Amino acid sequence: MYAQELEATAKAMVAGGKGIAALDESYKTCNQRFEKLGIPTTEAMRRAYREMLLTTAGVGEFLSGAILFDETIRQSTRDGLPFTKVMIDAGVIPGIKVDTGAKPLAGGPGETIAEGLDGLRERIAEYYKMGARFAKWRAVINVSDRLPSRYGIETNAHALARYAALCQEGGLVPIVEPEVLMDGNHTLDRSYEVHLEVLKTVFNELYRQGVKLNQMVLKPSMVIPGVDCPQSVSVEAVADATVACLLNCVPALVPGCAFLSGGQSDALATVHLNTMNAIYRGKLPWHLTFSYGRALQKPALEKWLGSDENVSAAQKIFYHRAKYNGAASLGEYRPEMEIGLV
């Protein structure tokens, strides 16, 4: 029923020079970031913050889409224009986070499973009517000397595939996000090993459940050492390991991979993406782009601080971070591009 629309939307989401903004923080996560900066943790301030980002002039040049939270997709600008209308007018495809968060996995100590499958078919239908054309579900994979377990990997892969199949049935392109966390002291080689097992399992499950690979987008983490790993690695090593892993796991039918930033700094996330595209662009069956949250928003949030007086300056920063990452998705970013940006 939706096949042509889904395929066209998936391709548009990973179009050259564009990426996806992850503006889907839950109440708790958004409030935690506000608290650190002294911003009131109210619905009105969350709405004002999302309005500041979504009304940034020209940002549609570099953003193909934006993932919203349930609260946000129901909100409007202070002038009464629904956020989804603002986005569509700017050429930005509305998306929606549909998992309800990671909870402890029963029988899997130290592991989690994302919840939200109950009632998902009905929620997808509602979001489609509201203007959403893609969705996101995040599975969280912890890494240690004993984790993840096969049970943890298979359970999360099964949930991702169930979600993806329901999305395609209801007209939403599924972003499939199996995030291998950076927390820990694991090495680059250990990160590669875990990513390889996770991605192979996810695609096996997607195939088993009939998910159309040309109608989805993968949102992988980069193959990167844990934040506490004593061994430093070059950006080229991360690029080579990440691309090698994807080539071993991701079928050519998938239109693109939109990386999460996973706690990297805004600059490092941009450089890592740029390095991959500078080396491999034109040599891969799918496009590599971004779907960043903090790495796209954090500098703008720190400039905004909840004040109307700072909106213009914060929007300038948000616009330029989107622009830099758009360039990185083409392998054309240069650090000197940022000189002079206040």
GULOVEX-808443 format. One record per residue: residue in three letters; x, z, y of N, C-alpha, C, O in turn. Coordinates in steps of 0.001 Angstrom, whole numbers, padded with zeros to 6 digits, always signed. Example, Ala and Ser with C-alpha at 12.3 -4.5 7.8 and 13.67 -1.06 7.14 Angstrom:
2
ALA+013190+007800-005690+012300+007800-004500+013200+007800-003300+014236+008465-003319 SER+012850+007080-002250+013670+007140-001060+012900+007870+000030+013409+008039+001138 
***
This chain:
342
MET+000814+000000-001215+000000+000000+000000+000849+000000+001268+000553-000709+002229 TYR+001924+000818+001253+002758+000959+002450+004126+000289+002294+004985+000457+003160 ALA+004347-000456+001228+005695-000906+000867+006424-001605+002004+007562-001248+002310 GLN+005796-002594+002638+006472-003344+003689+006766-002464+004895+007839-002546+005492 GLU+005801-001622+005244+006002-000720+006383+007131+000264+006111+007964+000514+006983 LEU+007162+000822+004910+008194+001785+004560+009583+001152+004579+010533+001743+005094 GLU+009697-000031+004027+010994-000710+003997+011473-001024+005421+012647-000832+005739 ALA+010571-001503+006265+010934-001834+007643+011334-000577+008419+012284-000601+009202 THR+010610+000511+008199+010931+001763+008890+012271+002309+008443+013062+002759+009271 ALA+012539+002278+007145+013817+002776+006627+014988+001998+007220+016006+002587+007583 LYS+014847+000689+007315+015908-000126+007911+016087+000202+009389+017213+000287+009880 ALA+014971+000388+010100+015049+000706+011525+015705+002060+011768+016376+002254+012781 MET+015514+002990+010847+016085+004327+011003+017609+004321+010965+018247+005205+011536 VAL+018192+003337+010301+019654+003282+010190+020197+002017+010848+021226+001487+010428 ALA+019511+001539+011872+019937+000337+012586+021293+000566+013242+021618+001689+013627 GLY+022079-000489+013370+023406-000398+013944+023417+000218+015331+022621-000162+016190 GLY+024315+001167+015552+024461+001785+016852+023487+002908+017125+023486+003472+018219 LYS+022647+003249+016142+021651+004297+016333+021711+005314+015200+022199+005033+014106 GLY+021196+006508+015503+021096+007553+014495+019843+008370+014723+018986+007993+015522 ILE+019735+009487+014024+018524+010300+014019+018851+011694+014544+019787+012341+014077 ALA+018076+012142+015511+018237+013499+016035+017447+014465+015170+016268+014237+014901 ALA+018085+015538+014734+017407+016574+013955+016975+017681+014911+017750+018585+015223 LEU+015737+017598+015368+015181+018574+016310+014150+019450+015602+013147+019851+016192 ASP+014412+019736+014338+013406+020352+013470+013687+021807+013150+013249+022298+012109 GLU+014405+022509+014013+014669+023919+013748+013365+024707+013667+012430+024470+014432 SER+013324+025637+012735+012156+026511+012597+012092+027470+013784+013028+027549+014579 TYR+010975+028198+013895+010859+029213+014935+012079+030140+014901+012714+030397+015924 LYS+012390+030637+013691+013461+031623+013530+014802+031074+013986+015518+031735+014738 THR+015150+029869+013540+016447+029299+013886+016542+029002+015370+017552+029307+016004 CYS+015496+028407+015930+015498+028095+017358+015591+029372+018187+016336+029429+019166 ASN+014842+030385+017798+014865+031647+018536+016233+032319+018470+016684+032915+019448 GLN+016888+032223+017320+018229+032804+017192+019194+032139+018171+020022+032813+018783 ARG+019089+030826+018318+019978+030118+019250+019647+030472+020699+020535+030576+021544 PHE+018352+030655+020969+017941+031063+022311+018467+032462+022630+018980+032702+023723 GLU+018340+033373+021683+018747+034766+021903+020221+034857+022286+020589+035635+023166 LYS+021056+034072+021632+022496+034107+021911+022812+033693+023339+023844+034076+023889 LEU+021916+032904+023944+022152+032397+025294+021260+033083+026331+021278+032718+027507 GLY+020484+034073+025895+019640+034792+026823+018388+034047+027247+017815+034344+028296 ILE+017956+033082+026445+016747+032309+026736+015563+033009+026079+015670+033397+024915 PRO+014436+033191+026776+013268+033837+026171+012822+033113+024901+012777+031883+024864 THR+012498+033873+023870+012135+033295+022571+010618+033159+022470+009968+033852+021687 THR+010072+032257+023272+008630+032042+023301+008286+030598+022942+009128+029702+023005 GLU+007014+030401+022561+006553+029038+022264+006701+028146+023493+007047+026972+023369 ALA+006441+028695+024676+006543+027909+025904+007964+027424+026152+008166+026297+026602 MET+008949+028269+025861+010341+027862+026072+010793+026862+025005+011558+025944+025299 ARG+010319+027040+023765+010663+026049+022743+010073+024690+023110+010716+023656+022927 ARG+008839+024700+023632+008210+023446+024046+008979+022809+025201+009207+021600+025204 ALA+009379+023618+026177+010126+023106+027326+011474+022525+026895+011924+021511+027428 TYR+012103+023175+025933+013398+022693+025438+013242+021337+024757+014005+020410+025031 ARG+012260+021221+023874+012047+019940+023194+011627+018860+024191+012003+017699+024031 GLU+010855+019224+025215+010490+018237+026235+011733+017736+026960+011871+016539+027212 MET+012637+018654+027295+013875+018262+027969+014633+017212+027147+015121+016222+027693 LEU+014724+017435+025841+015455+016498+024987+014712+015169+024837+015300+014099+024991 LEU+013424+015251+024537+012665+014046+024198+012365+013161+025396+012066+011980+025222 THR+012436+013699+026605+012179+012891+027794+013468+012417+028455+013438+011909+029576 THR+014593+012577+027776+015864+012081+028304+015811+010568+028443+015625+009858+027455 ALA+015972+010079+029648+015862+008641+029914+016932+007855+029163+018111+008205+029201 GLY+016515+006798+028485+017444+005886+027834+017967+006330+026485+018753+005612+025866 VAL+017544+007518+026005+018118+008019+024755+017718+007142+023568+018392+007155+022538 GLY+016622+006375+023703+016216+005468+022638+017209+004354+022370+017103+003660+021359 GLU+018177+004173+023268+019246+003188+023023+020093+003599+021822+020669+002754+021137 PHE+020161+004906+021578+021081+005421+020564+020398+006231+019465+021025+006562+018459 LEU+019126+006550+019650+018373+007279+018637+017293+006376+018061+016443+005865+018791 SER+017331+006184+016757+016271+005417+016091+015062+006300+015825+013930+005819+015790 GLY+015306+007604+015637+014232+008519+015319+014620+009949+015632+015778+010235+015939 ALA+013657+010839+015555+013909+012267+015733+013013+013039+014780+011824+012745+014653 ILE+013597+014035+014109+012852+014874+013171+012295+016067+013940+013037+016773+014623 LEU+011001+016288+013827+010335+017378+014525+009934+018484+013561+009869+018278+012349 PHE+009669+019643+014110+009122+020775+013362+007602+020736+013528+007100+020097+014453 ASP+006870+021406+012651+005409+021377+012712+004885+021781+014096+003949+021168+014610 GLU+005483+022798+014688+005069+023223+016026+005261+022101+017041+004401+021863+017889 THR+006398+021416+016946+006767+020432+017964+005911+019180+017905+005557+018630+018948 ILE+005570+018717+016707+004799+017474+016604+003392+017650+017175+002710+016666+017461 ARG+002957+018906+017342+001631+019182+017891+001678+019439+019404+000638+019643+020031 GLN+002864+019428+019979+003015+019769+021387+003006+018538+022295+003112+017401+021835 SER+002878+018801+023587+002858+017754+024601+003759+018153+025765+004176+019306+025871 THR+004052+017196+026632+004799+017496+027849+003932+018360+028761+002737+018526+028514 ARG+004524+018898+029793+003751+019717+030731+002680+018887+031440+001735+019437+032006 ASP+002832+017562+031406+001819+016667+031989+000755+016255+030978-000144+015478+031300 GLY+000856+016778+029750-000179+016526+028756+000033+015325+027868-000884+014936+027144 LEU+001231+014709+027894+001507+013548+027047+002062+014028+025707+003089+014705+025681 PRO+001405+013693+024590+001913+014145+023288+003358+013701+023065+003737+012584+023418 PHE+004150+014579+022480+005546+014245+022228+005682+012970+021383+006589+012168+021602 THR+004781+012797+020427+004864+011588+019600+004691+010330+020448+005333+009314+020183 LYS+003826+010389+021469+003635+009249+022371+004880+009011+023214+005278+007865+023426 VAL+005491+010073+023691+006738+009971+024447+007800+009257+023617+008502+008374+024108 MET+007904+009655+022348+008916+009087+021465+008644+007620+021181+009546+006788+021282 ILE+007417+007302+020829+007078+005916+020499+007318+005011+021698+007823+003899+021545 ASP+006958+005482+022901+007183+004687+024109+008668+004450+024367+009049+003443+024964 ALA+009505+005387+023912+010949+005269+024103+011634+004516+022960+012851+004330+022976 GLY+010843+004081+021959+011418+003378+020823+012039+004292+019795+012870+003860+018996 VAL+011637+005568+019807+012157+006574+018872+011070+006897+017858+009974+007313+018234 ILE+011364+006709+016575+010369+006917+015519+010164+008410+015280+011136+009133+015062 PRO+008925+008885+015315+008678+010298+015034+008835+010618+013543+008343+009890+012681 GLY+009524+011711+013267+009661+012202+011900+009280+013664+011845+009108+014298+012886 ILE+009144+014213+010641+008668+015585+010486+009355+016279+009310+009476+015703+008229 LYS+009798+017503+009523+010340+018332+008437+009163+018877+007640+008241+019450+008221 VAL+009175+018711+006326+008032+019144+005521+008356+020244+004519+007434+020844+003967 ASP+009640+020537+004259+009897+021702+003411+009665+022953+004246+009736+022906+005474 THR+009393+024058+003591+009104+025294+004309+010251+026292+004209+010067+027490+004423 GLY+011429+025786+003883+012615+026625+003879+013127+026941+002493+012396+026866+001505 ALA+014405+027299+002440+015048+027628+001171+014815+029095+000831+015000+029973+001673 LYS+014412+029349-000394+014173+030708-000890+015029+030929-002146+015454+029962-002777 PRO+015283+032189-002511+016093+032456-003711+015494+031776-004937+014282+031809-005149 LEU+016349+031165-005734+015918+030469-006942+015776+031466-008088+016753+032104-008479 ALA+014584+031602-008621+014352+032518-009734+015220+032116-010920+015192+030963-011352 GLY+015984+033058-011442+016844+032774-012581+018154+032121-012197+018934+031740-013069 GLY+018410+031986-010904+019650+031376-010437+020309+032234-009374+020196+031917-008190 PRO+020985+033297-009745+021618+034190-008761+022554+033424-007821+023412+032659-008263 GLY+022370+033646-006517+023225+032996-005529+022788+031593-005157+023440+030932-004348 GLU+021689+031132-005741+021219+029778-005450+019833+029814-004828+019126+030819-004903 THR+019458+028702-004212+018167+028625-003529+017404+027374-003945+017958+026449-004541 ILE+016105+027374-003610+015256+026205-003826+014339+026082-002608+013772+027075-002153 ALA+014197+024893-002094+013289+024685-000963+011851+024691-001451+011536+024105-002487 GLU+010981+025353-000703+009566+025413-001042+008771+024491-000122+009279+024019+000895 GLY+007513+024243-000498+006663+023416+000345+005955+022285-000366+005294+021476+000284 LEU+006071+022202-001689+005407+021120-002419+003895+021328-002510+003139+020358-002547 ASP+003452+022587-002546+002011+022843-002618+001325+022334-001353+001711+022692-000241 GLY+000314+021504-001531-000416+020967-000390+000305+019893+000386-000146+019499+001462 LEU+001426+019408-000140+002230+018444+000622+001503+017120+000813+001604+016515+001880 ARG+000775+016659-000193+000056+015384-000065-000878+015410+001154-000944+014447+001918 GLU-001586+016510+001318-002523+016628+002437-001786+016727+003771-002233+016163+004770 ARG-000668+017435+003792+000104+017544+005037+000696+016198+005430+000733+015861+006613 ILE+001155+015430+004459+001685+014094+004742+000610+013223+005388+000874+012521+006364 ALA-000598+013272+004841-001690+012480+005407-001962+012883+006854-002208+012021+007698 GLU-001920+014183+007148-002146+014655+008518-001030+014189+009448-001290+013711+010552 TYR+000210+014331+008993+001335+013931+009842+001330+012422+010104+001673+011977+011199 TYR+000946+011650+009108+000879+010199+009309-000131+009874+010416+000135+009034+011276 LYS-001273+010533+010391-002296+010302+011419-001792+010720+012799-002219+010171+013814 MET-000885+011690+012830-000344+012172+014101+000767+011277+014637+001246+011482+015752 GLY+001179+010283+013850+002192+009339+014319+003527+009400+013628+004390+008561+013885 ALA+003730+010389+012738+004991+010460+011996+005107+009272+011046+004123+008838+010448 ARG+006322+008758+010918+006553+007649+009991+007686+007922+009008+008001+007086+008161 PHE+008298+009109+009130+009262+009535+008105+009247+011053+008037+008718+011729+008920 ALA+009836+011570+006973+009863+013020+006758+011237+013443+006277+012078+012609+005943 LYS+011454+014759+006244+012726+015295+005772+012495+016518+004902+011634+017352+005181 TRP+013291+016604+003836+013293+017773+002934+014742+018110+002650+015513+017252+002221 ARG+015115+019362+002888+016510+019786+002739+016674+020700+001538+016004+021726+001423 ALA+017572+020314+000649+017982+021173-000458+019348+021750-000114+020220+021035+000378 VAL+019533+023026-000367+020770+023714+000001+021565+024053-001254+021063+024721-002159 ILE+022808+023585-001298+023667+023805-002463+024854+024676-002064+025692+024260-001263 ASN+024927+025874-002618+026055+026771-002362+027222+026427-003286+027026+025990-004420 VAL+028437+026631-002779+029641+026321-003562+030501+027569-003717+030774+028278-002748 SER+030919+027822-004944+031891+028879-005236+032618+028464-006513+032489+027324-006957 ASP+033377+029379-007101+034050+029013-008340+033070+028868-009500+033401+028262-010519 ARG+031841+029431-009351+030845+029323-010427+029576+028579-010009+028737+028267-010855 LEU+029429+028298-008736+028256+027598-008219+028649+026237-007651+029761+026054-007156 PRO+027722+025289-007729+026350+025403-008208+026269+025286-009733+027156+024720-010372 SER+025202+025825-010298+024945+025687-011728+024184+024393-011974+023611+023815-011050 ARG+024180+023945-013214+023385+022757-013556+021907+023020-013295+021176+022141-012839 TYR+021488+024223-013587+020089+024586-013355+019734+024451-011870+018695+023893-011514 GLY+020617+024971-011014+020368+024895-009582+020341+023471-009069+019494+023114-008251 ILE+021266+022660-009547+021328+021261-009120+020091+020498-009602+019468+019771-008829 GLU+019744+020663-010857+018610+019916-011421+017285+020333-010797+016417+019494-010559 THR+017128+021623-010532+015879+022099-009937+015705+021536-008529+014614+021095-008168 ASN+016765+021549-007737+016685+021010-006381+016506+019496-006386+015778+018956-005554 ALA+017159+018812-007310+017004+017359-007404+015571+016990-007776+015012+016028-007251 HIS+014986+017761-008682+013602+017509-009093+012650+017672-007905+011756+016850-007707 ALA+012845+018737-007113+011981+018972-005949+012156+017866-004911+011175+017412-004322 LEU+013381+017434-004682+013630+016342-003727+012907+015068-004153+012325+014370-003323 ALA+012945+014774-005434+012296+013555-005920+010777+013665-005848+010107+012691-005506 ARG+010228+014828-006163+008774+015013-006047+008331+014810-004605+007344+014126-004336 TYR+009070+015411-003686+008767+015250-002257+008844+013785-001845+007962+013285-001147 ALA+009920+013086-002285+010117+011690-001889+008997+010796-002413+008517+009914-001702 ALA+008587+011023-003642+007505+010220-004219+006197+010433-003457+005461+009478-003210 LEU+005906+011672-003087+004694+011964-002335+004736+011327-000951+003725+010821-000464 CYS+005901+011353-000324+006044+010716+000992+005735+009228+000919+004954+008714+001720 GLN+006339+008542-000028+006128+007093-000127+004679+006778-000463+004141+005776+000007 GLU+004051+007602-001254+002629+007426-001549+001793+007515-000273+000804+006798-000124 GLY+002190+008391+000644+001418+008643+001851+001882+007901+003089+001343+008121+004174 GLY+002881+007019+002951+003282+006192+004077+004442+006701+004907+004726+006146+005968 LEU+005124+007753+004446+006285+008265+005173+007576+007938+004429+007662+008108+003213 VAL+008571+007471+005163+009896+007252+004577+010530+008624+004337+010642+009411+005276 PRO+010943+008928+003121+011576+010229+002881+013068+010209+003219+013817+009354+002747 ILE+013473+011157+004035+014903+011457+004157+015211+012468+003066+014640+013558+003042 VAL+016102+012111+002177+016488+012972+001054+017793+013668+001434+018831+013024+001587 GLU+017727+014986+001582+018871+015738+002113+019369+016807+001138+018869+017932+001151 PRO+020341+016470+000297+020978+017480-000535+022244+017976+000168+023287+017325+000099 GLU+022158+019108+000833+023294+019598+001625+024183+020512+000804+023755+021569+000342 VAL+025426+020090+000631+026444+020937+000019+027084+021716+001168+027727+021128+002037 LEU+026908+023032+001173+027320+023842+002310+028842+023897+002473+029598+023795+001507 MET+029264+024065+003743+030680+024228+004065+031135+025669+003897+032336+025939+003922 ASP+030203+026599+003725+030569+028012+003597+031457+028212+002377+031184+027668+001307 GLY+032517+028993+002541+033387+029285+001407+034809+028804+001621+035154+028289+002685 ASN+035628+028980+000596+037043+028606+000694+037401+027458-000247+038570+027276-000588 HIS+036399+026684-000667+036642+025604-001612+037469+024486-000973+037417+024263+000237 THR+038217+023805-001801+039101+022733-001348+038343+021415-001197+037173+021311-001567 LEU+039024+020418-000651+038445+019079-000542+038113+018542-001926+037060+017932-002113 ASP+038991+018757-002894+038743+018265-004254+037520+018930-004869+036725+018269-005538 ARG+037363+020238-004648+036193+020938-005175+034919+020435-004493+033882+020287-005141 SER+034996+020175-003202+033848+019627-002475+033462+018266-003051+032280+017974-003234 TYR+034450+017452-003328+034183+016126-003912+033502+016272-005270+032530+015576-005566 GLU+034012+017167-006078+033469+017386-007423+031998+017793-007367+031179+017287-008134 VAL+031669+018708-006458+030283+019180-006334+029390+018082-005773+028295+017852-006285 HIS+029849+017402-004725+029056+016310-004155+028750+015245-005205+027630+014740-005280 LEU+029743+014913-006003+029570+013880-007023+028471+014270-008015+027591+013466-008321 GLU+028526+015487-008504+027527+015936-009480+026139+016017-008846+025151+015608-009454 VAL+026068+016545-007626+024780+016690-006948+024148+015329-006689+022981+015121-007023 LEU+024893+014402-006103+024320+013100-005748+023927+012290-006972+022892+011625-006963 LYS+024725+012334-008014+024357+011611-009239+023067+012174-009832+022207+011424-010295 THR+022941+013482-009813+021740+014107-010351+020522+013761-009502+019450+013478-010038 VAL+020681+013781-008190+019576+013456-007285+019092+012027-007525+017887+011795-007624 PHE+020005+011077-007617+019575+009689-007799+019003+009435-009188+018115+008598-009349 ASN+019499+010142-010182+018880+010043-011510+017426+010518-011452+016543+009905-012051 GLU+017187+011607-010732+015840+012156-010634+014940+011256-009785+013767+011073-010113 LEU+015468+010700-008712+014691+009758-007901+014242+008570-008753+013100+008121-008652 TYR+015141+008071-009583+014812+006948-010459+013734+007347-011460+012787+006595-011687 ARG+013875+008520-012055+012911+008989-013057+011508+009122-012469+010517+008892-013162 GLN+011426+009485-011220+010119+009729-010607+009606+008519-009820+008616+008625-009097 GLY+010266+007388-009956+009742+006153-009397+009888+005990-007901+009163+005201-007296 VAL+010804+006714-007290+011024+006578-005851+011693+005239-005563+012671+004873-006215 LYS+011164+004517-004592+011703+003207-004212+012911+003417-003304+012784+003931-002192 LEU+014080+003015-003791+015318+003321-003080+015461+002551-001768+016175+002992-000868 ASN+014790+001406-001654+014863+000632-000407+013902+001165+000646+013811+000622+001747 GLN+013185+002234+000300+012200+002821+001213+012533+004283+001505+011633+005084+001760 MET+013806+004632+001471+014252+006001+001734+015566+005958+002507+016200+004910+002625 VAL+015956+007097+003023+017248+007270+003682+017892+008522+003097+017231+009548+002941 LEU+019175+008438+002776+019910+009599+002276+020531+010341+003461+021104+009726+004361 LYS+020410+011658+003448+021070+012492+004463+022062+013408+003751+021732+014545+003413 PRO+023277+012911+003525+024259+013698+002788+025125+014548+003714+025216+014292+004915 SER+025749+015549+003138+026822+016251+003831+028108+015460+003604+028202+014667+002668 MET+029088+015682+004462+030380+015030+004269+031194+015818+003257+031033+017032+003124 VAL+032065+015123+002550+032964+015784+001602+034081+016409+002431+034984+015724+002909 ILE+033995+017711+002586+034868+018430+003510+035202+019792+002907+034364+020360+002207 PRO+036380+020329+003148+036693+021651+002587+035820+022738+003187+035235+022561+004255 GLY+035736+023878+002483+035018+025025+003011+035683+025534+004280+036881+025338+004479 VAL+034916+026179+005128+035438+026626+006418+036566+027646+006265+037388+027805+007167 ASP+036606+028337+005123+037659+029336+004907+038787+028825+004014+039637+029602+003580 CYS+038795+027537+003743+039870+026969+002913+041188+026996+003699+041230+026551+004846 PRO+042258+027513+003093+043543+027589+003812+044235+026237+003961+045180+026103+004739 GLN+043771+025248+003225+044413+023928+003269+043698+023033+004277+042510+022746+004127 SER+044415+022598+005290+043826+021685+006275+043935+020249+005754+044862+019913+005017 VAL+042991+019423+006142+043006+018015+005727+042759+017142+006951+042187+017592+007943 SER+043192+015901+006870+043038+014977+007985+041623+014401+008017+040892+014460+007027 VAL+041254+013850+009156+039946+013196+009250+039901+011978+008336+038842+011623+007818 GLU+041048+011342+008141+041105+010187+007232+040858+010607+005791+040223+009877+005030 ALA+041358+011787+005411+041138+012277+004049+039661+012566+003815+039131+012274+002743 VAL+038996+013138+004816+037552+013391+004711+036795+012076+004604+035874+011945+003799 ALA+037188+011107+005419+036525+009795+005390+036683+009139+004029+035713+008632+003465 ASP+037890+009146+003503+038148+008492+002219+037391+009184+001081+036797+008522+000230 ALA+037417+010510+001072+036738+011250+000004+035227+011059+000081+034567+010889-000944 THR+034682+011087+001290+033234+010940+001454+032768+009565+001014+031798+009435+000267 VAL+033466+008541+001481+033061+007174+001128+033248+006926-000367+032404+006281-000990 ALA+034323+007420-000947+034540+007241-002388+033411+007885-003185+032938+007322-004172 CYS+032985+009065-002750+031894+009753-003442+030593+008961-003329+029882+008787-004318 LEU+030285+008487-002137+029059+007720-001938+029070+006437-002774+028055+006066-003362 LEU+030206+005773-002822+030302+004542-003613+030081+004807-005100+029613+003935-005831 ASN+030417+006004-005533+030231+006369-006940+028797+006769-007261+028420+006832-008431 CYS+027986+007042-006227+026678+007658-006477+025490+006938-005869+024402+006971-006443 VAL+025660+006294-004735+024522+005792-003955+024289+004316-004243+025152+003492-003939 PRO+023147+003961-004821+022850+002557-005121+022802+001699-003859+022480+002180-002772 ALA+023125+000441-004027+023170-000488-002895+021803-000715-002266+021721-001163-001122 LEU+020724-000416-002992+019379-000617-002441+019066+000334-001296+018210+000031-000464 VAL+019734+001468-001235+019482+002436-000168+019933+001830+001157+021077+001386+001258 PRO+019068+001796+002188+019445+001148+003449+020583+001830+004189+021405+001165+004820 GLY+020636+003171+004114+021685+003841+004867+021798+005309+004552+020910+005915+003953 CYS+022932+005871+004979+023206+007296+004839+023378+007866+006245+024256+007433+006991 ALA+022549+008827+006602+022600+009465+007916+023120+010883+007718+022382+011765+007279 PHE+024391+011101+008041+025038+012370+007733+024485+013531+008546+024117+013374+009710 LEU+024433+014707+007909+024208+015947+008636+025562+016436+009145+026607+016074+008604 SER+025530+017256+010185+026800+017750+010723+027265+019009+010000+028466+019267+009919 GLY+026331+019791+009474+026673+020892+008579+027517+021993+009169+028274+022632+008439 GLY+027418+022242+010464+028208+023306+011061+029499+022831+011694+030226+023634+012279 GLN+029807+021532+011590+030971+021006+012289+030737+021070+013800+029592+021092+014252 SER+031808+021100+014571+031665+021016+016020+031143+019637+016400+031252+018689+015623 ASP+030574+019528+017603+030032+018247+018028+031109+017167+018030+030856+016043+017594 ALA+032304+017492+018514+033371+016490+018589+033858+016083+017204+034054+014896+016942 LEU+034056+017064+016307+034582+016747+014981+033588+015924+014172+033986+015007+013455 ALA+032304+016238+014278+031293+015455+013565+031322+013998+014022+031181+013080+013213 THR+031505+013798+015319+031583+012435+015852+032827+011719+015343+032759+010561+014929 VAL+033958+012406+015373+035221+011792+014929+035181+011452+013443+035646+010386+013040 HIS+034630+012345+012626+034552+012062+011186+033698+010815+010917+034084+009951+010130 LEU+032543+010731+011571+031685+009558+011383+032389+008297+011868+032344+007260+011205 ASN+033031+008388+013011+033721+007221+013557+034832+006741+012629+035007+005539+012432 THR+035579+007683+012061+036693+007315+011182+036197+006562+009955+036807+005581+009530 MET+035092+007026+009392+034516+006322+008233+034155+004888+008592+034464+003958+007847 ASN+033504+004715+009729+033071+003373+010110+034222+002503+010584+034210+001291+010371 ALA+035220+003110+011227+036381+002330+011665+037128+001756+010468+037661+000649+010536 ILE+037165+002506+009376+037895+002067+008180+037040+001185+007276+037524+000192+006733 TYR+035764+001548+007115+034961+000936+006049+033787+000080+006522+033149-000570+005695 ARG+033482+000055+007804+032306-000696+008244+032431-002168+007850+033480-002785+008039 GLY+031363-002712+007309+031358-004095+006841+031804-004245+005402+031726-005333+004831 LYS+032279-003135+004805+032753-003169+003422+031835-002393+002478+032102-002286+001281 LEU+030750-001854+003036+029860-000989+002258+028478-001609+002148+028089-002393+003013 PRO+027731-001277+001107+026398-001860+000929+025326-001229+001797+024220-001760+001896 TRP+025638-000097+002431+024669+000606+003266+025362+001029+004556+026588+001111+004622 HIS+024546+001298+005588+025086+001698+006879+025317+003207+006904+024539+003964+006323 LEU+026383+003646+007576+026687+005062+007742+026413+005470+009182+027016+004934+010111 THR+025507+006416+009362+025182+006861+010710+024985+008370+010719+025424+009053+009795 PHE+024333+008898+011745+024223+010339+011914+022779+010815+011936+021873+010083+012335 SER+022582+012048+011502+021332+012766+011700+021716+014201+012025+021550+015110+011212 TYR+022236+014380+013237+022821+015652+013639+021812+016549+014350+020923+016080+015061 GLY+021980+017853+014134+021192+018857+014825+022044+019515+015888+022078+019079+017039 ARG+022737+020580+015486+023567+021318+016445+024623+020432+017106+024877+020563+018303 ALA+025237+019537+016341+026309+018704+016892+025800+017735+017952+026595+017165+018699 LEU+024498+017543+018024+023906+016674+019040+023298+017496+020175+023326+017078+021332 GLN+022747+018666+019841+022002+019465+020810+022790+020567+021507+022530+020871+022671 LYS+023745+021165+020812+024363+022410+021291+024899+022323+022718+024620+023217+023516 PRO+025654+021287+023072+026158+021237+024450+025033+021163+025483+025128+021757+026557 ALA+023963+020427+025148+022838+020314+026084+022104+021648+026214+021704+022034+027312 LEU+021927+022348+025098+021261+023652+025123+022044+024635+025983+021459+025386+026763 GLU+023362+024630+025840+024205+025552+026600+024204+025231+028089+024449+026118+028906 LYS+023940+024012+028448+023821+023640+029859+022423+023967+030392+022286+024400+031536 TRP+021398+023766+029583+020010+023973+030019+019700+025441+030300+019253+025781+031396 LEU+019931+026304+029328+019751+027754+029451+018341+028158+029883+018140+029241+030432 GLY+017369+027280+029632+015987+027618+029944+015584+027412+031388+014491+027820+031781 SER+016430+026794+032185+016155+026641+033614+015788+025204+033971+016475+024265+033568 ASP+014698+025031+034733+014307+023702+035204+015400+023074+036052+015547+021852+036066 GLU+016164+023892+036755+017225+023377+037617+018319+022674+036819+019043+021835+037356 ASN+018439+023018+035533+019514+022464+034702+019070+021288+033840+019876+020741+033087 VAL+017800+020889+033934+017271+019857+033052+018045+018552+033192+018450+017969+032186 SER+018256+018090+034400+018930+016809+034616+020340+016807+034032+020739+015852+033366 ALA+021092+017877+034281+022461+017967+033763+022478+018047+032246+023326+017436+031597 ALA+021532+018807+031675+021461+018934+030217+021088+017597+029584+021638+017232+028545 GLN+020168+016872+030191+019779+015555+029672+020952+014573+029715+021112+013746+028817 LYS+021757+014669+030752+022938+013806+030840+023867+014052+029656+024399+013113+029064 ILE+024055+015330+029320+024925+015682+028198+024320+015195+026878+025021+014628+026041 PHE+023018+015419+026699+022350+014971+025476+022444+013454+025330+022717+012945+024243 TYR+022219+012741+026422+022316+011279+026411+023711+010836+025971+023852+009942+025136 HIS+024732+011463+026534+026093+011044+026204+026489+011411+024776+027221+010659+024132 ARG+026017+012559+024265+026328+012888+022869+025667+011870+021936+026266+011459+020943 ALA+024433+011463+022253+023785+010420+021458+024557+009110+021568+024732+008400+020578 LYS+025014+008795+022766+025775+007565+022987+027080+007569+022194+027431+006566+021572 TYR+027795+008688+022213+029064+008772+021492+028862+008626+019993+029639+007951+019318 ASN+027820+009257+019477+027566+009144+018045+027044+007764+017684+027313+007271+016589 GLY+026299+007130+018588+025907+005744+018359+027131+004847+018251+027184+003957+017403 ALA+028115+005086+019113+029369+004329+019040+030113+004628+017739+030697+003734+017128 ALA+030084+005915+017318+030760+006298+016077+030134+005623+014865+030821+005340+013884 SER+028821+005362+014933+028158+004691+013810+028586+003232+013693+028276+002562+012708 LEU+029299+002746+014704+029846+001391+014682+031367+001396+014554+031992+000337+014491 GLY+031966+002602+014514+033420+002711+014481+034050+002407+015811+035207+001989+015870 GLU+033286+002615+016915+033759+002217+018245+033920+003398+019198+034116+003204+020397 TYR+033841+004611+018678+034006+005800+019535+035478+006013+019837+036341+005805+018984 ARG+035753+006436+021078+037101+006813+021483+037013+008120+022257+036152+008247+023127 PRO+037874+009100+021973+037808+010392+022670+037851+010258+024187+037248+011067+024893 GLU+038551+009252+024698+038646+009099+026144+037309+008755+026790+037163+008846+028009 MET+036324+008356+025967+034981+008095+026498+034391+009353+027121+033538+009258+028004 GLU+034828+010525+026681+034243+011770+027125+034895+012327+028382+034404+013304+028946 ILE+035974+011736+028822+036675+012230+030020+035772+012101+031241+035203+011041+031501 GLY+035650+013194+031984+034858+013164+033202+033435+013613+033027+032720+013799+034011 LEU+032991+013798+031758+031623+014279+031548+031583+015782+031782+032334+016540+031168 VAL+030709+016196+032667+030573+017627+032984+029367+018189+032260+029069+019377+032387 
***
